[in-house]
Amino acid sequence: MQNTLFSLYSKDFPKYHYFYNSSELGRIHQVIPWQQLTKLIPAKKHMVGAPSWLDYEGMFALMFLKHYTKISDEKLVERLNSDACFQLFCSIKTDLFLQPIKDKTLVTRVRKFLSIHLDVNKLQKNMIDFWKPEMKDKNVMMVDATCFEVDLRFPTDVKLLWESVCWLWDEQIPSVCKAFKLSMPRSKFADQKLKQSSYQKNRKNSFKKTKKRRKALLHLLAKGINAYQLLLNQTSAVNLSQKVAERFKTIKTVYQQQAYLLGNQTTKVADRIVSLSQPHIRPIVRGKENKPVEFGIKVHMAQVDGINIIEHHSFEAFNETTRLKISILKHESQFGKLSHLAADGIYPTNKNRVHCSKKGIQTNFVRKGPGKDDKATKQIKALLNKERSTRLEGSFGTEKEHYLLKKIKAKTPATQIIWMMFGVLTANAVNIAKRRTKPIQKAA
């Protein structure tokens, strides 16, 4: 019997289809509105080019599979070639057993394509609207902020300066001089390389040694910027690519910021760059005991009946308390009247208290002034506090540990947002799929 995917799609294997539809992957496929999602991407105006392995539905399915399986892009392509369930999930009608996908960058290219053509806010709204009939207690909302970190080594001033120096003196300046047969500018790069190696081998460096290292690297960086700019002027920047030009611009900004920090003996500067490869990333001070600073996307999350909704996200730090009024407005436009609200201790500002009182919203905020809450109010507040601390904060850990949001490995801002959105939506889809299969408890 020929074991091809054409036969799997035929009527010869009803048992296999029953197995797939009853599996968790098949149940997840049933809770996703594929037709609504494919309409979010504009249709092709022409059919020029090689045929694609995946249609628009398959592209969305591949992103859900990525976060559901928690494997690398390359491993996901291998599983797609060998696993018929994955092929059914992505609606692939080509026989991959006989003609497998050899492009290991397929998942990366799909993610980039969606980052260009997909509006993530419309994506999330369509998914929530599709799940709305199955959601209970839509009059209750819980809000909190979290940070989904990107895959970035912990930055220090010395690391950033040394990386900038190496990019200029070890890569760009020698390549330009070799291409145009120009003499290399004189520098102390070789000496500084030995000193940097000695500095890095120390288990712990004093503040005095670190400051001395920063001064030396800052001086070498300034000389490298001037030398490289002079070479670009001499060669009219003939072979200068946009990527190299953007990196050079970032290094100039790094020099200005580091010179300001060192000259003014401070640790704060506006729009501080912490990575040359990802200059959009900013340090976000969270105030946690084990991790005071995080680097990634700060997210203001709203939760309704266990379903997480990204209300706002930004690479810049923001005060989540100012988002409460907007969160209530968005909730009312999507779910109707809000009667109960749960938030942590940073939200009960005077403005938020007055706004919730005008709306008639029961909150878990600690009472101000003299007097005590009555017994019923105390019970409601205790229940809201328990739900927020367990259900909402617990969902953050679930998304980070089980849906690839602990470290976002995409590199550009657009693809990082796509990665984050599909991670949250996959967690929600699994939640909805489990509810459909949960047995109904009969009364005794």
N, C-alpha and C positions, 0 to 999 in steps of 0.2 A: 504493500500500500504506500503510495507516494505521500510523504509527510511534508506537504507544502502549505503555505499560508492560504493559497487559493482554496484548498480543501477545508481548511479551518473555517473559512467564511461560508462554505457551502452548507447544505443541509445534511451532509454525511456525518457530521459530528455534533449532534445536539447535546450529547453528554458533556462535551468539552465546553460548549457555550454555557451550559448550566453551571459547570464548575467555575467558569470565569465570572459569571454574573453573581454567584453566591460568595465569591471571595471578597476580601476587603478592597482590593483594587477595583473590582467590578462595581462594588457598592459606591466607591468614591466617584467612579465615572458617572454614575446615575445622579449624583447630587450636584453636578456642575452643568450650568446652562450653556452648552457648547455653541448653539446657534446665536445666542445673544453676544457671546464673546467674539465670535468670528466677524460680526458686523462692526466691531470697534476698529478693525484694521481696514483701510481703504482697499478696494479691489484693484487688481492689476489692470493697467490701461492697455498693455500689450503682452503678448506671450513670447517675447524674445528671450532667448537664453535656454540653458539646459533645464530639463524637467526637475522639479524639486522632489526630494524624498517625502516631504511632509507638506500637507496643506495647512491652512491657518489653524484648523482644529488640532492637527497634530503638533503644531508648534506650541500651542497652549498646553496640550497634554504633556509634552516633553518637559516643560517647566514644572508642572505639578509632579511628574515622576522624579525630577531632580531632587526636590526637597522631601519627597516621600521616601525615596531609597537612601538618601544621604551619602551618595557615592560621587566620585569625581566625574567630570565631563567625559573623559576618555573611557572610564569604566562603564558609564551609562550607555555609550554607543555600543560597547561590546555586549552588554546585557540586551540592548535593543535588537541586536543581530541574532541572539540566541534564544531569547525568551518570547514565546508566542503571546503570553499575557500582555507583555509590554507593547507588542505590535498591535494587538487588538485595542489596547488603551489609546494608542496614538492613531488608530484608524489607518494603519498602513496596509495597503492592498497589494503591495509588491512582495514577491517571494524573497525575503531576506535570507532564507536558509540557503538558497542557490546563488543569490547575488547580494552579498552583505554590503553594508555601508562601510566604506574605507576611510571616509573623512572623519578623523578624530576630533576636529574642531567644530563639528556640527552643532553641538549644544551651545558653544560659545557664540557661534554666528547667529543662531536663533535668538539668543538672549540680546545680542546687539541689534538685530532686526526689530524685535519687540520694543526695545528702548527708544528706537527712533520713531516708530509708527503708533505706539500704544499710549493712550491716556490712562494712567494708573488709577486716577480718581473715578473715571467712568467704569473701569474694570471692577473696582471694589464695590461701587454702587450697584452694578448689575448683579453681582454675586449676592450681596446682602438682600436685595429685593427678591431674588429667587428663593432665598432661605427664609424670608420673613414669615410666610404662613406656618412654618414649623417652629418658630421661636415663641417662647412664653415669656410672661412678665416683661413685656416691652416697655412698660412704664417705669422700669428701674434701670439706672445707668451707673456704672462705676468708671472712674477716670483715674489715670496715673500716667507718669512719664517713665520712659526707659531709654536705654541707648543700645543700639545694635552695632557692635564694634566691627571695624574692618580689619582685614588681615594685614597688620602693620607692626613692624618691630617697634619696641618702645623707644621713642625719639629722645635724644639729648642734644644739647647745643654742639658738643664736640663731634658727635656722629654726623650731624647735619652739615657742619662746616667742612669736615673731612670728605664727605661724599661730594660736596660742591667743588672742592679743590681737585679731587681726583677726576671728576667729569671734565674739568677745564684742562688741567696740566697733563693728564694721562690719556685722554681720549680726543677731545676736540682740537686743541692746539697742535698736537703732533700730526693728526690727520690732515689738517688744513696745510701745514707746512710741507708735508710729504706730497700732497696733491699738486701744489703750486710751486714746489721746489724752492721753498723759502727756508731761511735759517731759523732754528728754534730760538725763541727768546730765552735769556738766562733767567734762572730761578733757583730757589733753595728747595725745590720739591723733593729731591732725593734725600736731603738731610732731614726734612720734615717727615718723610715716610718712615725713616728709622726711629725718629722720636715718637711718632704716632704708634708704631708697633710696640715700643717700650711702654708707652702710656696704656695701651690696651691690655698688656700682659699683667699689669698690676691688679691685684685682687680688689684693692680699694684705693682711690686717689683722693688726696686732700683737696679742699676748696682752693688752696693756693696753687697747686699744680694744675687744676682744671682751668683756673682763670688764666694762668700762663699759657696753657695749650690753646685756649680760645683766642688770645691775643695774637699768637704766632700764626694760627690758621686764618684769622681775619685779615692779617697783613698779606699773607700769601694769596688769599682769595681776591683781595683788591687788586693785587698786581696781575693775577690771572684774568680778571674781568677786563682790565685795561689792555692787556696784551691780546686777548681774543677779539676785542672790539677793533683794535688797530688792524689785525689780520683781516677781519671782515671788511673793513674800509678799503684795504689794499686790493682785495680780491673782488670787491663789489658784491660780496655775499652770493656768489654764483651758485654754489652747491648747497646753500643753506635751506634745509627743509623746514616746514612749519613746526614739526615736532621739536627739532633742535632749537628753533627760535623761541618757542614757548618755554622750553627748559632753561634757556639762557636768561629769559626775562624773569623766570622764577628765582634763579640764582641771584640776580641783581636785587630782587626784593628780600631774599634771605640775608644778603650782605647788609642792606640797610637796617633790617630788623635786628640783626645780631650786633651791629655797631651801636645801635640805640640802647640795646639791653646792657651791653658792656660799658658804654660811656656813662649811662645814667644809673648804673648799679641797681637795676630793677629786674623783675621777672615777668612783667606784664607788658604786652604790646598788642595793638589792635590787629586783627586778622593774621594772627601768628601762623606761619607756615611750619609744619612739622615733618613734611615728607616732600622730596623732590618729585617722586613719581606720582604722588597724589596731593598736589598743592591745595586742593579744595577741602581737605580734612583739617578740622580745627580741634584743639583740646577742649573737651567739655568737662567742666568741674562738676562732679556728682556728689562729692562730700561723703562717699562711702568709706568705711574704715579700712577695708581690704583693697579698695581700688578708688582712690580719691579723684583720679582723672581718667577719662575714657576718650577714645578716638573713633568716631564713627558717625552714625546717623541718630540724632536725638528724635524720639517719637513720642507724641502725645496720643495715648491710646484710650479709647472708650470701649467698654464692654457691655453688651446687652445679652442676657441669658447665656453667658459663657462664650459668645461669639465676639472676637476682638475686631475693632474697627479703627483703622489708622486715621485719626482726626487731623493730625498735622505732623509733618516731618521736616527736618532741616539739618544741614551739616553745621550750621551755626548754633551756638548755645542760645536758648530762649527760656523765659520764665513761664512755666506751664500754668501758673495761676491766672495769667491773663487770657488763657484760652478757654476758661470755664464757660463764660457767656456764649461764646461761639459754639462750644460743644453742645450746650443746651439747645441752641437754635437749630443746629444740624440734626439733633436727635428728634426734635419736634417736627421738623420738615419730613423726616424719613419714617418715624414710628408713631408720631402723635404725641399726646400729652405726657409729660414727664412728671411723676409724682414723688419718686424717691431717688436720692443721689448719694453716692458714697465716694469719698476722696480722702487722701491722707492729710496730715496735719499742716501742710504748707498752703492748702487751698482756702481755709477760712479767713480770707481778708475781709475788711469791712464792706468793700464793694460787692464781693461775691455773696456775703451774708444778706445784704440788702436786696440783691437781685433775686436770690432764691426765695426770700420772704415774699417779695412782690409776686413771684410766680406760684407761690403756694407749694413749694417743693420741700419735702421732708428730707433733711440731710443728716449726716452723722457728725456734724461739726460740734465741737465742745461748746457748751453754753457759756456766754459771756455775762459778766455782772452777777449781782446777788440772785439768790433763788436756785432751785434745783428742778430738774426735769421730773415729770410725773413717771409713774411706773411703766406705762405703755410706751412713752417716748424713749425711756431707757432701753427697753427691750428691742424696739425698732433700731435704735442706734447701735446696740450691741450686735444685732444680726447683720446690719449693713457693714460694720467694721469687720466682722468675721468673714463675710463673703468677699470683701475687698482684699483682705490680707491673704486669704487662701486661694480663692478662685482667680482673681485678677493677677496678683503677683505670682501665683503659681503658674499661670499661663505664660508669663514671660520666660520663666525657666524652661518650660516645656518647649517653647518655640526655639530657644537658644540651644538646648541640648539635643533635641530630636528633629529639628527642621532646618539645620544649617544656618542659624542666625547667631550663633556664638561668635563666629568670625566670618564676615562676608568677604569672599575671595575675588569678587569682581573688582575691576580697577578704575573704571570711569564712573563719574557721578550718576549717569543715566542707567548704566547696567547695575550699579549697586542698589538703586531704588527698585529696579525690576526684581532683583534678587530678594530684597527685603519684602516686597509686596507679595510675591508668590510664596515665600516662606510662611507668612501670616495666613494667607488664604488657604494654603495646603493644610495647616493646622485646623482651621475652621472647617474645611471640607471633611477631614477625618472625624471631627467632632460630630458633624451632622450625620455622617454615614453610620457612626456608632449608635446614634439615637434611633435611627430607623430600625436597627436590628435588636435594640434593647427590648427584652420581653416585658409585657405589661403585667404588673403585679396585681393579682386578684385579691379582693378583700376577704378576710377570714370569715 
